Amino acid sequence: MQSVKERVLQAVQRMPDDVGFRDVNEEIALLAAVAEAEEDIQSGRLIDNETMKSRLQEWLKE
């Protein structure tokens, strides 16, 4: 398993030399979001599609 630092370095190395700070920031934010999602999946913190559809319908009524 790679460390966070290793994953970030690999992502940055794949980018072109003229990349901007915002692009780097967005890539790191994406890596963080994916890692959080993977943790949620491993911990069983999931909502099935039907439950989410139902919740959306309730939210849209308000």
C-alpha positions, 0 to 999 in steps of 0.5 A, a space after each residue: 500500500 502506497 503512502 499518501 506522499 507517494 500517491 501525490 508525488 506520482 500524480 504530480 510526476 504524471 502532470 505536464 511541466 507547465 501545470 498550475 497550482 490550481 490543477 495540482 490542488 484539484 488533483 490532490 483533492 480528487 485523490 483525497 476524495 477517492 481515498 475517503 470513498 474507499 474508507 467509507 466502502 471498507 467501513 460499510 458506510 454506503 447508501 443504496 441507489 433506491 434509498 438515495 433516490 427516495 431521499 432526493 425526492 424528499 429533499 426536492 419537495 422542500 
